[in-house]
Amino acid sequence: MTVEQRPDHSETPRSSKPSTLGTVITLGSTIAGSIIVGLLLGLFLDSQAGTSPLFLLLGLFLGIAAAGFALKAAATRLGGAKQ
């Protein structure tokens, strides 16, 4: 009886670049999370202060701005944008 040897993949070099799927999931969750946190914070502040759309809209705009900054940082980190 012969034992079949399997190739050793432990020393196979891996790419240092992140996978496309991982990048898309990270960017999508960062954008969605920034906007959702801004909206929830705005809703909470509106309920505490008694102002209806003021802090909700402010939180929305701040969430969109935070998502934009995160997107720019990720693009710079991945080498897609030059300063």
Secondary structure, DSSP 8 states (H G I E B T S, - for coil): ---------TT----SS--HHHHHHHHHHHHHHHHHHHHHHHHHHHHHHT-SSHHHHHHHHHHHHHHHHHHHHHHHHTT----
